[in-house]
Amino acid sequence: IEAFINPTSNTQDIGFNVNQARIAIGSGQIFGKGFGNGTQSKRDFLPEHQTDFIFASFAEEFGLLGSIFLLILYGFIIVRILIAAISSRDIFNSMILVGIAMKILFEVFINIGTNLGVIPATGIPLPLMSAGGTITIMTLFSLGIIQSIMNSENIYKKDDNIIDNY
């Protein structure tokens, strides 16, 4: 609680991770330092730069524009899932799709909020980016369920016999 309320009060121990993440994000500026050129992550100033603080490492290397592009990609995925939920004919499938969309949204929100120091550090990895076994397997499993629902209900599926319809 003390590290969340005032993370800069004692930078040597409790607020170190969040402070280093904020330094990494700020040092990326608009265009970033380039792929593989992040000083905070490559010199191990940023702890857990491959999992919990992957967004800070990404923002340092690709800057504000790269971070906005990443958020647009996550937004596209979430909106696409929600559109599939609206298009679904089965209420159970709709609820599964909404649940998976909320799962991805919360994971993105919590990870980026942790990196920015807006919420306390929790250790939630960023989906499809963090190096981790369980989060990657569960996210890919969730995306497989989405694809299965979309295929079974013919959502976004083109008609193969379009010539026969004319």
Contacts in CASP RR format, 6 or more apart in sequence:
PFRMAT RR
TARGET T0000
AUTHOR 0000-0000-0000
METHOD contacts of the structure
MODEL  1
IEAFINPTSNTQDIGFNVNQARIAIGSGQIFGKGFGNGTQSKRDFLPEHQ
TDFIFASFAEEFGLLGSIFLLILYGFIIVRILIAAISSRDIFNSMILVGI
AMKILFEVFINIGTNLGVIPATGIPLPLMSAGGTITIMTLFSLGIIQSIM
NSENIYKKDDNIIDNY
1 120 0 8 1.000
2 9 0 8 1.000
2 14 0 8 1.000
3 10 0 8 1.000
3 14 0 8 1.000
3 15 0 8 1.000
3 18 0 8 1.000
3 120 0 8 1.000
3 121 0 8 1.000
4 117 0 8 1.000
4 119 0 8 1.000
4 120 0 8 1.000
4 121 0 8 1.000
7 14 0 8 1.000
7 15 0 8 1.000
7 18 0 8 1.000
7 19 0 8 1.000
7 117 0 8 1.000
8 15 0 8 1.000
8 19 0 8 1.000
11 19 0 8 1.000
16 47 0 8 1.000
17 46 0 8 1.000
17 47 0 8 1.000
17 48 0 8 1.000
17 52 0 8 1.000
17 53 0 8 1.000
17 121 0 8 1.000
18 114 0 8 1.000
18 115 0 8 1.000
18 117 0 8 1.000
18 121 0 8 1.000
20 40 0 8 1.000
20 45 0 8 1.000
20 46 0 8 1.000
20 47 0 8 1.000
20 53 0 8 1.000
20 56 0 8 1.000
21 46 0 8 1.000
21 53 0 8 1.000
21 55 0 8 1.000
21 56 0 8 1.000
21 114 0 8 1.000
21 115 0 8 1.000
21 116 0 8 1.000
21 117 0 8 1.000
22 56 0 8 1.000
22 115 0 8 1.000
22 116 0 8 1.000
22 117 0 8 1.000
23 40 0 8 1.000
23 45 0 8 1.000
24 38 0 8 1.000
24 40 0 8 1.000
24 41 0 8 1.000
24 45 0 8 1.000
24 46 0 8 1.000
24 49 0 8 1.000
24 53 0 8 1.000
24 56 0 8 1.000
24 57 0 8 1.000
24 59 0 8 1.000
24 60 0 8 1.000
25 55 0 8 1.000
25 56 0 8 1.000
25 59 0 8 1.000
25 60 0 8 1.000
25 67 0 8 1.000
25 115 0 8 1.000
25 116 0 8 1.000
26 59 0 8 1.000
26 60 0 8 1.000
27 33 0 8 1.000
27 38 0 8 1.000
27 39 0 8 1.000
27 40 0 8 1.000
27 60 0 8 1.000
28 59 0 8 1.000
28 60 0 8 1.000
28 61 0 8 1.000
28 62 0 8 1.000
28 63 0 8 1.000
28 64 0 8 1.000
29 63 0 8 1.000
29 64 0 8 1.000
30 63 0 8 1.000
30 64 0 8 1.000
30 65 0 8 1.000
31 62 0 8 1.000
31 63 0 8 1.000
31 64 0 8 1.000
31 65 0 8 1.000
32 59 0 8 1.000
32 60 0 8 1.000
32 61 0 8 1.000
32 62 0 8 1.000
32 63 0 8 1.000
32 64 0 8 1.000
32 66 0 8 1.000
33 39 0 8 1.000
33 60 0 8 1.000
33 61 0 8 1.000
33 63 0 8 1.000
34 61 0 8 1.000
34 62 0 8 1.000
35 61 0 8 1.000
35 62 0 8 1.000
36 42 0 8 1.000
36 61 0 8 1.000
37 61 0 8 1.000
38 57 0 8 1.000
38 60 0 8 1.000
38 61 0 8 1.000
39 45 0 8 1.000
39 60 0 8 1.000
40 46 0 8 1.000
40 49 0 8 1.000
40 56 0 8 1.000
40 57 0 8 1.000
40 60 0 8 1.000
41 49 0 8 1.000
41 53 0 8 1.000
41 56 0 8 1.000
41 57 0 8 1.000
41 60 0 8 1.000
41 61 0 8 1.000
46 53 0 8 1.000
46 56 0 8 1.000
46 57 0 8 1.000
46 60 0 8 1.000
47 53 0 8 1.000
48 123 0 8 1.000
49 56 0 8 1.000
49 57 0 8 1.000
50 57 0 8 1.000
50 130 0 8 1.000
50 131 0 8 1.000
51 123 0 8 1.000
51 125 0 8 1.000
51 130 0 8 1.000
51 131 0 8 1.000
51 132 0 8 1.000
52 111 0 8 1.000
52 114 0 8 1.000
52 121 0 8 1.000
52 123 0 8 1.000
52 124 0 8 1.000
52 125 0 8 1.000
52 130 0 8 1.000
53 114 0 8 1.000
53 115 0 8 1.000
54 111 0 8 1.000
54 125 0 8 1.000
54 126 0 8 1.000
54 129 0 8 1.000
54 130 0 8 1.000
54 131 0 8 1.000
55 67 0 8 1.000
55 70 0 8 1.000
55 111 0 8 1.000
55 112 0 8 1.000
55 115 0 8 1.000
55 126 0 8 1.000
55 129 0 8 1.000
56 115 0 8 1.000
58 66 0 8 1.000
58 67 0 8 1.000
58 70 0 8 1.000
58 129 0 8 1.000
59 66 0 8 1.000
59 67 0 8 1.000
59 115 0 8 1.000
62 69 0 8 1.000
62 70 0 8 1.000
71 108 0 8 1.000
71 112 0 8 1.000
74 104 0 8 1.000
74 108 0 8 1.000
74 127 0 8 1.000
77 104 0 8 1.000
78 101 0 8 1.000
78 104 0 8 1.000
78 105 0 8 1.000
81 97 0 8 1.000
81 100 0 8 1.000
81 101 0 8 1.000
81 104 0 8 1.000
81 146 0 8 1.000
82 97 0 8 1.000
82 98 0 8 1.000
82 101 0 8 1.000
84 97 0 8 1.000
84 146 0 8 1.000
84 149 0 8 1.000
84 150 0 8 1.000
84 155 0 8 1.000
84 156 0 8 1.000
85 93 0 8 1.000
85 94 0 8 1.000
85 95 0 8 1.000
85 97 0 8 1.000
85 98 0 8 1.000
85 101 0 8 1.000
86 94 0 8 1.000
87 153 0 8 1.000
87 155 0 8 1.000
88 94 0 8 1.000
88 97 0 8 1.000
88 149 0 8 1.000
88 153 0 8 1.000
88 155 0 8 1.000
89 153 0 8 1.000
90 153 0 8 1.000
93 149 0 8 1.000
93 152 0 8 1.000
93 153 0 8 1.000
96 145 0 8 1.000
96 149 0 8 1.000
97 146 0 8 1.000
97 149 0 8 1.000
100 142 0 8 1.000
100 145 0 8 1.000
100 146 0 8 1.000
103 142 0 8 1.000
104 127 0 8 1.000
104 139 0 8 1.000
104 142 0 8 1.000
107 124 0 8 1.000
107 125 0 8 1.000
107 126 0 8 1.000
107 127 0 8 1.000
107 135 0 8 1.000
108 126 0 8 1.000
108 127 0 8 1.000
110 119 0 8 1.000
110 122 0 8 1.000
110 124 0 8 1.000
111 123 0 8 1.000
111 124 0 8 1.000
111 125 0 8 1.000
111 126 0 8 1.000
111 130 0 8 1.000
112 126 0 8 1.000
113 119 0 8 1.000
114 120 0 8 1.000
114 121 0 8 1.000
114 122 0 8 1.000
114 123 0 8 1.000
114 124 0 8 1.000
125 132 0 8 1.000
125 135 0 8 1.000
127 135 0 8 1.000
127 139 0 8 1.000
128 136 0 8 1.000
128 139 0 8 1.000
130 136 0 8 1.000
149 155 0 8 1.000
150 156 0 8 1.000
150 157 0 8 1.000
151 157 0 8 1.000
159 165 0 8 1.000
END
